[in-house]
Amino acid sequence: MTDPANPVDKGAGDNRREHRQRVLKGGTIILGIQSSEISCVLRNQHENGAELKVPPDTRVPDRFLLYVPSDGVAYRSEVRWRRNDRIGVQFTGKEPKPKLHYG
C-alpha cells in the first residue's frame, strides 16, 4: 500500500509516476555537432518520457533531440537516469521532423 505522505511506493521497486506503454520503436538521437546521429530503440514510452536502448559504450549528452519516425515528431529530451545500455529520458517539448535527418 502506498504511504500518503510518500506517493511513490518504494516497495514496488519502481519509481515511475506514470505508466509507460511497452513499445519497440526505432529512434535517432540527433546531436548538435554537425548533424551527428545515434541510432536507438525506444523500449517503453509515455507522453512525458521514454526508456531508450543505445549501443554499448555510446556517449549520449544530457540533452538532445530524439526523432521517432513512427511518431512523426522529434522530442526535446533530458536524461533522467543511465544504466548500462539503457537511458531514461524526460520529454521537454516537441518539434517537427528535423530537416537535416534523412530517415
Kinemage of the C-alpha trace (Angstrom):
@kinemage 1
@onewidth
@group {chain A} dominant
@subgroup {mainchain}
@vectorlist {calphas} color= white
{ca met a 1} P 0.000 0.000 0.000
{ca thr a 2} L 1.258 3.480 -0.830
{ca asp a 3} L 2.053 5.824 2.023
{ca pro a 4} L 0.011 9.056 1.536
{ca ala a 5} L 2.983 11.099 2.799
{ca asn a 6} L 5.184 9.489 0.127
{ca pro a 7} L 3.236 8.918 -3.127
{ca val a 8} L 5.938 6.687 -4.630
{ca asp a 9} L 5.656 3.159 -3.279
{ca lys a 10} L 9.279 2.144 -2.594
{ca gly a 11} L 8.204 -1.450 -2.037
{ca ala a 12} L 7.130 -1.758 -5.644
{ca gly a 13} L 10.706 -1.240 -6.849
{ca asp a 14} L 9.519 1.225 -9.488
{ca asn a 15} L 9.913 4.997 -9.106
{ca arg a 16} L 7.871 5.966 -12.164
{ca arg a 17} L 4.998 8.365 -11.687
{ca glu a 18} L 3.261 7.370 -14.914
{ca his a 19} L 2.637 4.029 -16.584
{ca arg a 20} L 4.874 3.549 -19.602
{ca gln a 21} L 3.497 1.658 -22.568
{ca arg a 22} L 5.890 -1.043 -23.764
{ca val a 23} L 6.937 -0.284 -27.313
{ca leu a 24} L 9.627 -1.318 -29.752
{ca lys a 25} L 10.260 1.736 -31.917
{ca gly a 26} L 13.328 2.849 -33.772
{ca gly a 27} L 14.634 6.301 -32.941
{ca thr a 28} L 17.520 8.613 -33.637
{ca ile a 29} L 19.343 10.772 -31.117
{ca ile a 30} L 20.280 13.920 -33.026
{ca leu a 31} L 23.224 15.868 -31.697
{ca gly a 32} L 24.010 19.465 -32.499
{ca ile a 33} L 27.520 18.553 -33.616
{ca gln a 34} L 27.434 18.712 -37.433
{ca ser a 35} L 24.225 16.684 -37.595
{ca ser a 36} L 25.687 13.669 -35.740
{ca glu a 37} L 23.193 10.879 -35.069
{ca ile a 38} L 22.991 7.845 -32.772
{ca ser a 39} L 20.506 5.069 -33.519
{ca cys a 40} L 18.474 3.823 -30.560
{ca val a 41} L 15.415 1.751 -29.696
{ca leu a 42} L 12.536 3.000 -27.551
{ca arg a 43} L 11.628 0.194 -25.123
{ca asn a 44} L 8.756 1.955 -23.390
{ca gln a 45} L 7.154 5.360 -23.688
{ca his a 46} L 4.530 7.699 -22.266
{ca glu a 47} L 3.654 11.291 -23.103
{ca asn a 48} L 6.387 12.727 -20.844
{ca gly a 49} L 9.297 10.366 -21.428
{ca ala a 50} L 10.757 7.074 -22.572
{ca glu a 51} L 13.367 4.421 -21.941
{ca leu a 52} L 15.955 4.141 -24.697
{ca lys a 53} L 18.357 1.346 -25.523
{ca val a 54} L 21.585 2.634 -27.071
{ca pro a 55} L 24.675 0.841 -28.387
{ca pro a 56} L 27.065 -0.117 -25.547
{ca asp a 57} L 29.758 2.464 -24.693
{ca thr a 58} L 27.933 5.194 -26.623
{ca arg a 59} L 28.318 8.684 -25.197
{ca val a 60} L 24.942 10.386 -25.085
{ca pro a 61} L 24.753 14.009 -23.887
{ca asp a 62} L 22.404 15.098 -21.102
{ca arg a 63} L 20.165 16.994 -23.576
{ca phe a 64} L 19.368 16.089 -27.179
{ca leu a 65} L 16.687 15.844 -29.840
{ca leu a 66} L 15.098 12.380 -30.181
{ca tyr a 67} L 13.496 11.766 -33.571
{ca val a 68} L 10.938 8.938 -33.664
{ca pro a 69} L 9.847 8.294 -37.286
{ca ser a 70} L 6.734 6.314 -36.323
{ca asp a 71} L 5.519 9.290 -34.232
{ca gly a 72} L 6.471 11.764 -36.958
{ca val a 73} L 7.990 14.208 -34.464
{ca ala a 74} L 11.189 14.916 -32.591
{ca tyr a 75} L 11.168 15.181 -28.793
{ca arg a 76} L 13.465 17.558 -26.923
{ca ser a 77} L 14.844 15.192 -24.278
{ca glu a 78} L 16.744 15.344 -20.993
{ca val a 79} L 18.447 12.324 -19.478
{ca arg a 80} L 16.968 11.408 -16.066
{ca trp a 81} L 18.948 8.189 -15.471
{ca arg a 82} L 21.566 5.928 -17.100
{ca arg a 83} L 22.019 2.192 -16.578
{ca asn a 84} L 24.395 0.184 -18.822
{ca asp a 85} L 22.936 0.458 -22.347
{ca arg a 86} L 19.637 1.993 -21.170
{ca ile a 87} L 18.763 5.664 -20.732
{ca gly a 88} L 15.625 7.139 -19.190
{ca val a 89} L 14.613 10.474 -20.717
{ca gln a 90} L 12.057 13.143 -19.943
{ca phe a 91} L 10.457 14.946 -22.880
{ca thr a 92} L 10.606 18.727 -22.530
{ca gly a 93} L 8.917 19.601 -25.824
{ca lys a 94} L 8.227 18.541 -29.409
{ca glu a 95} L 9.470 19.705 -32.781
{ca pro a 96} L 8.565 18.747 -36.359
{ca lys a 97} L 10.757 16.276 -38.237
{ca pro a 98} L 14.295 17.714 -38.384
{ca lys a 99} L 15.142 18.967 -41.883
{ca leu a 100} L 18.653 17.513 -41.826
{ca his a 101} L 17.507 13.991 -40.894
{ca tyr a 102} L 17.354 11.681 -43.891
{ca gly a 103} L 15.351 8.807 -42.327
